[in-house]
Amino acid sequence: MPQDLYATLGVARTATADEIKRAYRRLAREHHPDANPDDPDAEVRFKEVAHAYEVLSDPDRRQRYDTFGTDSRGPAGGDPFGGGLGDIFDAFFGGASGGFGGSGRRRTGPPPGGDMEIVVDLTFEEAVFGTQAPVSATVPSPCDTCEATGARPGTSPTTCSTCGGAGQVRQVRQSLLGQMVTAHACPTCGGTGQEVADPCPDCRGEGRRPIERTYTVDIPPGVADGNTLRLPGYGPAGPRGGPAGDLYVHLRVAPHERFARDGDDLVHQLHLGLSQATLGLTFPFETLDGTEDVVIPRGTQPGTVIRLRGRGVPRVRGRGRGDVRIEVVVDVPRDISEEEEQLLRQLAALRDETVAEPDSGFLSRIKSAFK
């Protein structure tokens, strides 16, 4: 039966793009050949997971797969079976060359390296304005001793005697529909198509070895906590000269003592006293760009928002910047002196406002004694 791509990733057919991506990254790490050196079938499972993600992560290919049950281009592509009749004859009769079109789609050569993830810590200001962050990591890199061949200097790898350099071996078994052919990574060469009779003493035949590397990552202005940067080709090198994977840089941004972030806006809560909100004031306000005067009008109400246009976070995908939003909070005093109470009562009388009578009872006198 054809491979069910959704079952391969363990997701429902209604899964979102994010759910598919998370499932792929988890399974890719679980089945990566480097993490399963003693399991010859790990690479096959890894390739199945990668193929399923390649199809389902592409909206057009996913739609074709949902419609036709295959990841080919369907009738609109001219071949409803995808890849041509040559692949079908090759799958059932094992034609490596000649015959009905051969096996032109088979991948040979060393497998690519996996992906790698690291975390970079940024200050709030670095995330807003961008920076160049040094990143250090131990990364499997091409071995200089053997020039990534895996063979001792002076020797060379030879074509695998088991798979003939194909990197895969095929098994034929009978079924009700006739002969069924399955392919998996060659257990002798691990899918590289080559054997190393005399391994390199430094990398032990891997063609790569861990090296401490330092990169300078350009952090664009406007990134946020939890954002991820993808650096293609900066990940682990593949074994025996295989292409390198990708490096994923997860950003962790420290909070700011005065500002909270809301999208591209910076939000600050400004606490004012009752008299300040009533009479207004002008005061210096520190933004991330410097200090500027902010005017609080007379009679400013709680919840009033004052905007400083263009003083917020640069937009990563677009032009301009967000705003600084100053949200006014009016603090009502809880404990006041007798003189302050008298002044407030005079104000209430002038404004013809009804207020509570003075608290002159026993409890009030006890409370005053402990002040």
Beta strands, then each sheet from edge to edge (+ up, - down):
strand 1: 116-122
strand 2: 131-142
strand 3: 158-159
strand 4: 168-175
strand 5: 178-185
strand 6: 194-195
strand 7: 208-219
strand 8: 228-231
strand 9: 247-253
strand 10: 260-262
strand 11: 265-273
strand 12: 281-287
strand 13: 290-296
strand 14: 305-308
strand 15: 324-331
sheet 1: 1+ 9+ 8-
sheet 2: 2+ 7-
sheet 3: 3+ 6-
sheet 4: 4+ 5-
sheet 5: 10+ 11- 15- 14+
sheet 6: 12+ 13-
end
